[in-house]
């Protein structure tokens, strides 16, 4: 049963939020889009290209739209230190074998809690972790 969150003047039932969208603002729109499309097979949901307003929204395979990635062209932070995007997969070895040949990564590394991690970096130097096992 969902647990409602109550703030003065606002009641929110977390079950009513079916989608999480993460946004990356970057001057490297094209390279970032190509990275996530090639590494995770993300597909285009929406694209816009207006003066001073350019970006894309990508979805994961299957079209369930539970998690979306927005890549927005703009002056992003100079440093994404401390940020990591983490993706759980069912078969890390198969995932690694399907990566583009020119993409470098570290791992796989077995973590103390039993999960196995693969470490990548996107064009913005954001740490991308792909893992198997655990949550």
C-alpha atoms as a printed R data frame, in Angstrom:
    type eleno elety resid chain resno      x       y       z
1   ATOM     1    CA   UNK     A     1  0.000   0.000   0.000
2   ATOM     2    CA   UNK     A     2  1.441   3.415  -0.961
3   ATOM     3    CA   UNK     A     3  2.433   5.696   1.882
4   ATOM     4    CA   UNK     A     4  1.125   9.243   1.334
5   ATOM     5    CA   UNK     A     5  3.501  12.135   1.995
6   ATOM     6    CA   UNK     A     6  1.794  15.138   3.558
7   ATOM     7    CA   UNK     A     7  3.104  18.699   3.514
8   ATOM     8    CA   UNK     A     8  1.008  21.747   4.404
9   ATOM     9    CA   UNK     A     9 -1.321  22.251   1.454
10  ATOM    10    CA   UNK     A    10  0.018  19.219  -0.457
11  ATOM    11    CA   UNK     A    11 -0.738  15.528  -0.284
12  ATOM    12    CA   UNK     A    12  1.282  13.279  -2.543
13  ATOM    13    CA   UNK     A    13  0.857   9.571  -3.121
14  ATOM    14    CA   UNK     A    14  4.156   8.248  -4.511
15  ATOM    15    CA   UNK     A    15  2.311   5.601  -6.520
16  ATOM    16    CA   UNK     A    16  0.934   8.403  -8.702
17  ATOM    17    CA   UNK     A    17  4.395   9.177 -10.134
18  ATOM    18    CA   UNK     A    18  4.999   6.515 -12.797
19  ATOM    19    CA   UNK     A    19  8.061   8.033 -14.502
20  ATOM    20    CA   UNK     A    20 11.476   9.284 -13.454
21  ATOM    21    CA   UNK     A    21 13.182  11.638 -15.919
22  ATOM    22    CA   UNK     A    22 16.824  12.562 -15.456
23  ATOM    23    CA   UNK     A    23 18.138  15.667 -17.226
24  ATOM    24    CA   UNK     A    24 21.708  16.341 -18.312
25  ATOM    25    CA   UNK     A    25 22.451  19.888 -19.443
26  ATOM    26    CA   UNK     A    26 25.549  19.899 -21.618
27  ATOM    27    CA   UNK     A    27 27.234  21.718 -24.504
28  ATOM    28    CA   UNK     A    28 27.902  18.199 -25.918
29  ATOM    29    CA   UNK     A    29 24.323  17.348 -26.941
30  ATOM    30    CA   UNK     A    30 25.181  15.317 -30.048
31  ATOM    31    CA   UNK     A    31 27.977  13.272 -28.476
32  ATOM    32    CA   UNK     A    32 25.961  12.630 -25.318
33  ATOM    33    CA   UNK     A    33 22.920  11.494 -27.298
34  ATOM    34    CA   UNK     A    34 25.066   9.157 -29.416
35  ATOM    35    CA   UNK     A    35 26.678   7.667 -26.278
36  ATOM    36    CA   UNK     A    36 23.391   6.773 -24.571
37  ATOM    37    CA   UNK     A    37 21.769   5.545 -27.796
38  ATOM    38    CA   UNK     A    38 24.727   3.290 -28.637
39  ATOM    39    CA   UNK     A    39 25.498   2.007 -25.128
40  ATOM    40    CA   UNK     A    40 21.943   1.499 -23.811
41  ATOM    41    CA   UNK     A    41 19.914   1.279 -27.051
42  ATOM    42    CA   UNK     A    42 17.823   4.250 -25.967
43  ATOM    43    CA   UNK     A    43 15.352   5.523 -28.522
44  ATOM    44    CA   UNK     A    44 13.962   8.943 -29.267
45  ATOM    45    CA   UNK     A    45 10.713  10.034 -27.609
46  ATOM    46    CA   UNK     A    46 10.904  13.732 -28.342
47  ATOM    47    CA   UNK     A    47 13.293  16.173 -30.018
48  ATOM    48    CA   UNK     A    48 13.216  19.946 -30.326
49  ATOM    49    CA   UNK     A    49 15.505  22.456 -32.020
50  ATOM    50    CA   UNK     A    50 14.497  26.065 -31.527
51  ATOM    51    CA   UNK     A    51 16.732  29.103 -31.123
52  ATOM    52    CA   UNK     A    52 18.296  28.814 -27.642
53  ATOM    53    CA   UNK     A    53 16.238  25.698 -26.872
54  ATOM    54    CA   UNK     A    54 17.530  22.357 -28.164
55  ATOM    55    CA   UNK     A    55 17.321  18.876 -26.724
56  ATOM    56    CA   UNK     A    56 16.041  15.321 -26.806
57  ATOM    57    CA   UNK     A    57 14.212  12.911 -24.537
58  ATOM    58    CA   UNK     A    58 15.215   9.255 -24.803
59  ATOM    59    CA   UNK     A    59 13.552   6.102 -23.469
60  ATOM    60    CA   UNK     A    60 14.793   2.641 -22.626
61  ATOM    61    CA   UNK     A    61 13.928  -0.353 -24.830
62  ATOM    62    CA   UNK     A    62 10.430  -1.662 -24.369
63  ATOM    63    CA   UNK     A    63  8.659   1.694 -24.461
64  ATOM    64    CA   UNK     A    64  7.435   1.550 -20.867
65  ATOM    65    CA   UNK     A    65  8.688   5.079 -20.156
66  ATOM    66    CA   UNK     A    66  9.282   4.414 -16.477
67  ATOM    67    CA   UNK     A    67 12.677   6.103 -16.757
68  ATOM    68    CA   UNK     A    68 13.550   8.738 -19.334
69  ATOM    69    CA   UNK     A    69 16.742  10.626 -20.070
70  ATOM    70    CA   UNK     A    70 16.568  14.236 -21.208
71  ATOM    71    CA   UNK     A    71 19.674  15.704 -22.796
72  ATOM    72    CA   UNK     A    72 19.482  19.473 -23.049
73  ATOM    73    CA   UNK     A    73 21.964  21.674 -24.868
74  ATOM    74    CA   UNK     A    74 23.303  24.417 -22.648
75  ATOM    75    CA   UNK     A    75 26.113  25.448 -20.400
76  ATOM    76    CA   UNK     A    76 26.286  22.519 -18.050
77  ATOM    77    CA   UNK     A    77 28.380  22.315 -14.931
78  ATOM    78    CA   UNK     A    78 32.101  22.260 -15.564
79  ATOM    79    CA   UNK     A    79 32.377  19.279 -13.256
80  ATOM    80    CA   UNK     A    80 29.909  16.462 -12.593
81  ATOM    81    CA   UNK     A    81 32.045  15.159  -9.688
82  ATOM    82    CA   UNK     A    82 30.033  12.939  -7.386
83  ATOM    83    CA   UNK     A    83 27.301  12.204  -9.931
84  ATOM    84    CA   UNK     A    84 26.853   8.697 -11.244
85  ATOM    85    CA   UNK     A    85 24.099   7.214 -13.353
86  ATOM    86    CA   UNK     A    86 23.597   3.555 -12.493
87  ATOM    87    CA   UNK     A    87 21.844   0.983 -14.637
88  ATOM    88    CA   UNK     A    88 20.990  -2.552 -13.525
89  ATOM    89    CA   UNK     A    89 21.134  -5.276 -16.185
90  ATOM    90    CA   UNK     A    90 20.298  -8.964 -16.064
91  ATOM    91    CA   UNK     A    91 23.490 -10.191 -17.743
92  ATOM    92    CA   UNK     A    92 26.540  -7.953 -17.341
93  ATOM    93    CA   UNK     A    93 28.787 -10.130 -19.506
94  ATOM    94    CA   UNK     A    94 26.382  -9.943 -22.452
95  ATOM    95    CA   UNK     A    95 26.019  -6.215 -21.926
96  ATOM    96    CA   UNK     A    96 29.807  -5.744 -21.963
97  ATOM    97    CA   UNK     A    97 30.158  -7.878 -25.093
98  ATOM    98    CA   UNK     A    98 27.607  -5.650 -26.857
99  ATOM    99    CA   UNK     A    99 29.410  -2.377 -26.125
100 ATOM   100    CA   UNK     A   100 30.872  -0.396 -29.040
101 ATOM   101    CA   UNK     A   101 34.414  -1.605 -29.760
102 ATOM   102    CA   UNK     A   102 35.939   1.855 -29.292
103 ATOM   103    CA   UNK     A   103 34.392   2.425 -25.847
104 ATOM   104    CA   UNK     A   104 36.724   2.002 -22.894
105 ATOM   105    CA   UNK     A   105 35.535   0.826 -19.498
106 ATOM   106    CA   UNK     A   106 36.803  -0.629 -16.227
107 ATOM   107    CA   UNK     A   107 35.704  -3.952 -14.819
108 ATOM   108    CA   UNK     A   108 33.879  -6.022 -14.206
109 ATOM   109    CA   UNK     A   109 34.546  -5.651 -10.472
110 ATOM   110    CA   UNK     A   110 32.803  -7.706  -7.798
111 ATOM   111    CA   UNK     A   111 31.582  -5.441  -4.980
112 ATOM   112    CA   UNK     A   112 31.522  -6.527  -1.299
113 ATOM   113    CA   UNK     A   113 27.701  -6.680  -1.272
114 ATOM   114    CA   UNK     A   114 27.660  -9.208  -4.120
115 ATOM   115    CA   UNK     A   115 26.892  -7.020  -7.142
116 ATOM   116    CA   UNK     A   116 29.253  -6.861 -10.119
117 ATOM   117    CA   UNK     A   117 30.037  -3.411 -11.562
118 ATOM   118    CA   UNK     A   118 31.269  -2.104 -14.894
119 ATOM   119    CA   UNK     A   119 32.463   1.527 -14.939
120 ATOM   120    CA   UNK     A   120 32.177   3.835 -17.955
121 ATOM   121    CA   UNK     A   121 32.381   7.596 -18.570
122 ATOM   122    CA   UNK     A   122 30.022   9.506 -20.849
123 ATOM   123    CA   UNK     A   123 31.167  12.462 -23.029
124 ATOM   124    CA   UNK     A   124 30.597  14.817 -20.056
125 ATOM   125    CA   UNK     A   125 32.820  12.708 -17.800
126 ATOM   126    CA   UNK     A   126 29.762  11.535 -15.851
127 ATOM   127    CA   UNK     A   127 30.456   8.188 -14.219
128 ATOM   128    CA   UNK     A   128 28.118   5.555 -15.642
129 ATOM   129    CA   UNK     A   129 27.881   2.316 -13.691
130 ATOM   130    CA   UNK     A   130 26.290  -0.779 -15.147
131 ATOM   131    CA   UNK     A   131 25.752  -3.552 -12.647
132 ATOM   132    CA   UNK     A   132 24.323  -7.011 -12.137
133 ATOM   133    CA   UNK     A   133 22.778  -8.266  -8.902
134 ATOM   134    CA   UNK     A   134 21.500  -6.380  -5.877
135 ATOM   135    CA   UNK     A   135 19.478  -3.214  -6.208
